[in-house]
Amino acid sequence: MSGKQASETFKKEWGANVSNTSEGQTVANYENHYNTRLNKCFYLEMALTFPGTKDRKTSTSLRLFDLHENREFGSYFRFDGGSVMQCMVGETSCRTEQEWRARTKPFMEE
């Protein structure tokens, strides 16, 4: 059930892997994992946005959800060449994408 629900959630949120707007192009994907220890299905949404103009920067967005409760567990957002705008897992803040991925790894592996 979790794979189907993750697929449906992605299609509802994004429609397809690539979204073109006047602002630029966003390439999105997802991963899902059922964590037996926590008895929860997690959904990791990943998006990379390429700007349509040179005065804007590429951005990276990562969001981790408990799929059944539709609750965000963590989020990460950064513009390339800039500082991290958001980096949280639960109530804990972080500073880098590597730290964010390390903190979310246990949710996506067990």
C-alpha positions, 0 to 999 in steps of 0.5 A: 500500500505504501508504494501506491500511496507514495506514487499517488501523492507524488502525482497529486503534488507534482503531476510529472517529474518535470514542471515548466513555469515562467519562473524556470524548470523544476525536476522532482522525484520521490522515494518511499520506505516503510519503516518497520521499527516505527510502523510508518511509511515515509515519503521523501520528496526531492526537487531541483529548480533551475531558474529561467533567468540568470539573475536567479539561482538554482535551488534544492528542496528536500522534504520528508513526510509521514505518509499516513499522517500527512505530517512533515518530518523534516525539510531542507532548502538551499539556493546554490552558492548561498547559505541554507535557508531551512534545515530541520528534522523534527524539532532539531535544526541542522546546517548542511544537506549532508547533516540533514540526510544523516538525520533522515537516513534512519527513517528511510532505512529500517 
